[in-house]
Amino acid sequence: MNNWFLLFSTTQFAEANIVKGVLEENNIPVQLLNKQDSSYLVFGEIELYVPAHLKEMAQQLLNKVLLN
């Protein structure tokens, strides 16, 4: 994943999808990488990546989402 920036990681799939939806609504492409164990969901994380050239805009949107 060259040229992609790790913006956010969480253990909660719903939280990852909310962040992904907000970014996509604002025309920021998102790659979601689920590293959770399929049997034990408490192990591993879900990572959201955005294009490196859009990381500043994505971080600002993420901050707004997390503050609300």
GUMARGU-232069 format. One line per field, with one value per residue (C-alpha): x, y negated, z; residue number from 1. Coordinates in steps of 0.02 Angstrom, whole numbers. Layout:
N
c1: c(X	...)
c2: c(Y	...)
c3: c(Z	...)
n: c(NUM	...)
//
This chain:
68
c1: c(0	126	60	-75	-77	-140	-270	-364	-371	-499	-562	-743	-807	-955	-840	-728	-878	-942	-772	-760	-933	-892	-732	-816	-958	-822	-745	-595	-557	-535	-456	-515	-398	-475	-337	-455	-451	-605	-636	-591	-639	-548	-381	-323	-378	-468	-360	-419	-300	-320	-213	-61	-98	-269	-211	-227	-407	-447	-370	-475	-634	-585	-559	-734	-810	-721	-766	-952)
c2: c(0	-128	-306	-262	-333	-240	-363	-264	-93	-18	148	98	140	19	-125	-88	-89	-255	-337	-258	-323	-501	-501	-429	-558	-689	-608	-533	-355	-232	-60	41	179	301	383	458	643	723	832	712	534	463	499	382	215	139	10	-130	-198	-354	-418	-507	-667	-678	-639	-818	-834	-660	-698	-856	-760	-622	-749	-819	-645	-596	-758	-733)
c3: c(0	-59	-58	70	246	400	465	596	679	796	860	827	653	669	716	566	449	518	490	317	272	326	224	69	83	69	-85	4	-52	91	102	250	307	431	533	662	699	623	775	915	869	1019	933	796	728	581	491	378	247	140	-5	65	-30	57	233	299	242	307	477	493	453	574	712	683	688	848	937	905)
n: c(1	2	3	4	5	6	7	8	9	10	11	12	13	14	15	16	17	18	19	20	21	22	23	24	25	26	27	28	29	30	31	32	33	34	35	36	37	38	39	40	41	42	43	44	45	46	47	48	49	50	51	52	53	54	55	56	57	58	59	60	61	62	63	64	65	66	67	68)
//
